Amino acid sequence: MMNILRTGLPVTAHVERKIIDKEVRGTQVLDLQVSFKNLRDTLVVVPFVIHDSQPALQRYEVGEFIKMKVDPELKEPVMLAEDLDLNKKQVMQGHFLSFLGLIAFCVLYLIFSYWLQNGGTGWRFLHFWHPWVTIPFWGLVLGWVLLVIPLGEYYGGLTPGAQKDAALIFNGLFAKGAILEADNTGLTINDQPQIKFTLEYMDQSGELHIVRLKKIVRLINLHRLGQETINILYDPDEPNNVLLGDDYKPKNTIEDWI
């Protein structure tokens, strides 16, 4: 995260929507929708979660602009606000104490195991599957739970869906895809059907492509399947790499708002 803030590519994002998701100890968790020009100079819109520790400043109101930095390699968390303060003492102290707690647990459990289980055999009571031998593994698991998840939740970033589509969001171009076929695959996730699309679109050089992709479609959006065309995002370097782009296309496209 510090590397992104130091060397990331500058991007100016425009706040399109703001919802206060929750407030914890004076910090508001904001569910934003921001639009910006991606690395191909294409205007896109993405859902973005940000933790505002100074809500009185009203930095993230609808219509405001946010200076952000983007990781050129698009590694998670991909994009961060320039004014993000990573030196949160309470957070660092909490993780440091958790780390000390893990160390103390390891030492105390070893002493307890030796006293209770050695049976006069000394250190030979330790075997490959003994819990103390597997402590490094559990330390990694607990470390991930204690460090990665709270940091991600604390500092915010792209939502999981946008994170998954980050490569095309930040490198893609929009095009109109003609729906040639839309078939139900029979698979459902949370009662939402998966649809297999066959699309035809023309790229920026005028070349036609036929692509196939599968997408979970929300029931409220099934009526769109009757349309003849649909917005897509495609990778100019790999034209067969596409995704449905309605979720990332601004409703009111402004060609040059910066």
C-alpha positions as CSV (number, residue, x, y, z in Angstrom):
1,M,0.0,0.0,0.0
2,M,2.8,2.4,0.8
3,N,4.5,1.5,-2.5
4,I,1.3,2.4,-4.4
5,L,1.1,5.8,-2.7
6,R,4.8,6.4,-3.5
7,T,5.0,5.2,-7.1
8,G,1.4,4.7,-8.3
9,L,0.0,6.3,-11.4
10,P,-2.1,9.4,-10.5
11,V,-5.8,9.3,-11.2
12,T,-8.5,11.9,-10.4
13,A,-11.8,10.3,-9.5
14,H,-15.2,11.9,-9.4
15,V,-17.7,10.9,-6.6
16,E,-20.9,9.9,-8.3
17,R,-22.7,8.3,-5.3
18,K,-22.1,8.3,-1.5
19,I,-23.8,6.0,1.1
20,I,-22.7,5.9,4.7
21,D,-22.5,2.2,5.4
22,K,-21.7,2.5,9.1
23,E,-19.9,4.6,11.6
24,V,-17.4,3.3,14.2
25,R,-15.7,5.5,16.7
26,G,-16.0,8.6,14.6
27,T,-14.9,6.9,11.4
28,Q,-17.4,6.5,8.6
29,V,-17.3,3.6,6.3
30,L,-18.5,5.0,2.9
31,D,-19.9,3.0,0.0
32,L,-18.9,5.2,-2.9
33,Q,-19.3,5.0,-6.6
34,V,-16.4,6.9,-8.4
35,S,-15.7,7.6,-12.0
36,F,-12.3,8.1,-13.5
37,K,-10.4,7.7,-16.8
38,N,-8.6,4.4,-16.8
39,L,-5.1,3.7,-18.2
40,R,-6.6,3.7,-21.8
41,D,-8.2,7.1,-21.2
42,T,-11.7,5.5,-21.0
43,L,-14.2,6.9,-18.5
44,V,-15.3,4.1,-16.2
45,V,-17.2,3.9,-12.9
46,V,-16.5,1.5,-10.0
47,P,-17.8,0.9,-6.5
48,F,-15.3,1.9,-3.9
49,V,-15.2,1.6,-0.2
50,I,-13.4,4.2,1.8
51,H,-12.9,4.8,5.5
52,D,-13.3,8.5,6.3
53,S,-11.6,9.3,9.7
54,Q,-12.5,13.0,9.3
55,P,-16.1,13.1,8.1
56,A,-16.4,16.8,9.2
57,L,-14.2,17.8,6.3
58,Q,-16.7,16.4,3.8
59,R,-14.0,15.3,1.4
60,Y,-16.1,12.6,-0.3
61,E,-19.4,14.3,-1.1
62,V,-21.1,13.7,-4.4
63,G,-19.5,15.9,-7.0
64,E,-16.2,16.1,-5.2
65,F,-12.9,15.0,-6.9
66,I,-10.5,12.6,-5.2
67,K,-6.8,12.3,-6.1
68,M,-5.9,8.6,-6.2
69,K,-3.0,6.4,-7.0
70,V,-3.2,3.2,-9.1
71,D,-0.8,0.3,-9.0
72,P,0.7,-0.1,-12.5
73,E,0.7,-3.9,-12.1
74,L,-2.9,-3.8,-10.8
75,K,-2.1,-5.8,-7.7
76,E,-4.5,-5.7,-4.8
77,P,-5.6,-3.2,-3.5
78,V,-5.1,-1.6,-7.0
79,M,-6.2,1.9,-6.2
80,L,-5.9,4.1,-3.1
81,A,-6.8,7.7,-2.1
82,E,-3.6,9.9,-2.0
83,D,-4.5,11.3,1.4
84,L,-4.8,7.8,3.0
85,D,-3.0,7.8,6.3
86,L,-1.3,4.4,6.8
87,N,0.3,5.3,10.1
88,K,-2.6,4.4,12.3
89,K,-1.2,3.9,15.8
90,Q,-4.1,2.0,17.2
91,V,-4.2,-0.4,14.3
92,M,-0.4,-1.0,14.4
93,Q,-0.5,-1.4,18.2
94,G,-3.3,-3.9,17.9
95,H,-1.4,-6.0,15.4
96,F,1.8,-5.8,17.4
97,L,0.0,-6.9,20.6
98,S,-1.6,-9.8,18.6
99,F,1.8,-10.8,17.4
100,L,3.2,-10.8,20.9
101,G,0.2,-12.8,22.0
102,L,0.9,-15.5,19.4
103,I,4.6,-15.7,20.5
104,A,3.5,-15.9,24.2
105,F,1.0,-18.7,23.3
106,C,3.7,-20.7,21.5
107,V,6.1,-20.5,24.4
108,L,3.6,-21.2,27.1
109,Y,2.1,-24.1,25.2
110,L,5.5,-25.6,24.7
111,I,6.2,-25.4,28.4
112,F,2.8,-26.8,29.2
113,S,3.2,-29.7,26.7
114,Y,6.6,-30.6,28.0
115,W,5.5,-30.7,31.6
116,L,2.3,-32.7,30.9
117,Q,3.3,-35.0,27.9
118,N,7.0,-35.8,27.9
119,G,6.5,-38.9,30.2
120,G,10.2,-39.0,31.1
121,T,11.3,-39.1,27.4
122,G,12.5,-35.5,27.3
123,W,12.0,-33.7,24.0
124,R,11.3,-36.9,22.2
125,F,7.6,-36.5,23.0
126,L,7.4,-34.1,20.1
127,H,6.3,-35.8,16.9
128,F,5.5,-34.5,13.4
129,W,1.7,-34.2,14.1
130,H,2.1,-32.7,17.5
131,P,0.2,-29.4,17.8
132,W,3.4,-27.5,18.8
133,V,5.2,-28.7,15.7
134,T,2.3,-27.4,13.5
135,I,2.3,-24.1,15.3
136,P,4.1,-22.3,12.4
137,F,1.3,-23.3,10.1
138,W,-1.4,-22.1,12.5
139,G,0.6,-18.9,13.0
140,L,0.5,-18.2,9.3
141,V,-3.3,-18.8,9.2
142,L,-4.0,-16.7,12.3
143,G,-1.5,-14.1,11.1
144,W,-3.5,-13.8,7.8
145,V,-6.8,-13.5,9.7
146,L,-5.4,-10.9,12.2
147,L,-3.5,-8.9,9.6
148,V,-4.8,-9.1,6.1
149,I,-8.5,-9.1,6.7
150,P,-8.6,-6.2,9.3
151,L,-6.2,-4.1,7.1
152,G,-8.4,-4.6,4.1
153,E,-11.5,-3.8,6.0
154,Y,-9.9,-0.8,7.8
155,Y,-8.5,0.9,4.7
156,G,-11.1,0.0,2.1
157,G,-10.7,-0.3,-1.6
158,L,-12.4,-1.8,-4.6
159,T,-15.3,-4.2,-3.9
160,P,-14.7,-7.9,-4.5
161,G,-16.5,-7.9,-7.8
162,A,-14.6,-4.9,-9.1
163,Q,-11.3,-6.4,-7.8
164,K,-11.9,-9.5,-9.8
165,D,-12.5,-7.4,-13.0
166,A,-9.7,-5.0,-12.3
167,A,-7.5,-5.9,-15.3
168,L,-10.3,-5.0,-17.8
169,I,-11.7,-2.1,-15.8
170,F,-8.3,-0.3,-15.8
171,N,-7.1,-1.4,-19.2
172,G,-10.3,-2.0,-21.2
173,L,-12.2,-0.1,-23.8
174,F,-16.0,0.1,-24.2
175,A,-17.8,-1.3,-27.2
176,K,-21.3,-2.3,-28.2
177,G,-21.7,-6.0,-28.3
178,A,-24.5,-7.5,-30.4
179,I,-26.1,-10.4,-28.5
180,L,-26.2,-13.4,-30.9
181,E,-27.2,-16.0,-28.3
182,A,-28.0,-16.0,-24.6
183,D,-28.5,-19.4,-23.0
184,N,-29.2,-20.5,-19.4
185,T,-26.4,-22.9,-18.3
186,G,-28.6,-24.3,-15.6
187,L,-26.2,-23.2,-12.9
188,T,-27.5,-20.8,-10.2
189,I,-25.7,-18.9,-7.4
190,N,-27.9,-17.5,-4.7
191,D,-30.9,-18.2,-6.9
192,Q,-29.4,-16.0,-9.7
193,P,-29.0,-17.8,-13.0
194,Q,-25.7,-18.1,-15.0
195,I,-26.1,-17.1,-18.6
196,K,-23.8,-18.1,-21.5
197,F,-23.5,-15.2,-24.0
198,T,-22.3,-15.3,-27.6
199,L,-21.5,-11.7,-28.6
200,E,-20.2,-9.9,-31.7
201,Y,-18.4,-6.6,-31.4
202,M,-16.2,-4.3,-33.4
203,D,-13.0,-3.1,-31.8
204,Q,-11.4,0.3,-32.3
205,S,-9.6,-0.8,-35.4
206,G,-12.8,-1.8,-37.1
207,E,-12.2,-5.6,-36.8
208,L,-15.1,-7.9,-35.9
209,H,-14.8,-10.4,-33.1
210,I,-17.1,-13.1,-31.8
211,V,-16.7,-14.0,-28.2
212,R,-18.3,-16.2,-25.6
213,L,-18.6,-15.6,-21.9
214,K,-20.5,-16.7,-18.8
215,K,-22.1,-14.3,-16.4
216,I,-24.3,-14.6,-13.3
217,V,-27.2,-12.3,-14.1
218,R,-29.4,-10.8,-11.4
219,L,-33.1,-11.7,-11.8
220,I,-34.0,-8.0,-11.9
221,N,-31.7,-7.6,-15.0
222,L,-33.0,-10.6,-17.0
223,H,-35.2,-8.2,-19.1
224,R,-31.9,-6.9,-20.6
225,L,-31.4,-10.2,-22.4
226,G,-34.1,-9.1,-24.8
227,Q,-31.9,-6.2,-26.0
228,E,-30.1,-6.5,-29.3
229,T,-26.9,-4.9,-27.9
230,I,-25.1,-4.6,-24.6
231,N,-22.1,-2.6,-23.3
232,I,-18.9,-4.6,-23.0
233,L,-15.3,-3.9,-21.9
234,Y,-12.6,-5.5,-24.0
235,D,-8.8,-5.7,-23.8
236,P,-7.3,-4.2,-27.0
237,D,-4.3,-6.4,-26.7
238,E,-6.4,-9.6,-26.2
239,P,-9.7,-9.0,-28.1
240,N,-11.2,-12.2,-26.8
241,N,-10.9,-11.1,-23.2
242,V,-14.2,-9.3,-22.5
243,L,-16.7,-8.7,-19.8
244,L,-20.2,-7.2,-19.6
245,G,-19.6,-3.5,-19.0
246,D,-23.0,-2.1,-17.9
247,D,-21.9,-2.1,-14.2
248,Y,-18.8,0.0,-15.1
249,K,-20.1,2.4,-17.7
250,P,-21.2,5.8,-16.4
251,K,-24.9,6.5,-16.8
252,N,-24.3,10.0,-18.0
253,T,-21.0,9.9,-20.0
254,I,-19.0,13.0,-19.7
255,E,-16.2,12.9,-22.2
256,D,-13.9,15.3,-20.4
257,W,-14.8,16.4,-16.9
258,I,-11.2,16.8,-15.6
